[in-house]
Amino acid sequence: GGGGANGGGTKRPSASPLVAESKSNTAEARVVGQHVRALLAAGLRHGEIGVITPYNAQVEALREELAAERAVPSATGEGSALEVGTVDGFQGREKEA
């Protein structure tokens, strides 16, 4: 499906002030979702993939897009194996993809 000519960022309503003032782009989230699913299909494990964005609202959009893929629990059983977070949240860590 196409995002049309208006695939730009939008502000998302949210209870969190950090997300309310942040930017998100659902068309971009769909493209990232396609890439993540391709990596999984190529044999990477959920825990080897990290999705990083500078925007809190985009984290939420990506988590919604990747809800099925994020249903796989992490090795510790806490949270999802497939991580989606901000640049700050991933600082100093590595993933295969």
Secondary structure as UniProt FT lines:
FT   STRAND          10..11
FT   HELIX           17..20
FT   STRAND          23..24
FT   HELIX           26..41
FT   TURN            42..43
FT   HELIX           46..48
FT   STRAND          50..53
FT   HELIX           56..65
FT   TURN            66..68
FT   HELIX           69..71
FT   TURN            75..76
FT   STRAND          83..86
FT   HELIX           87..90
FT   TURN            91..92
//
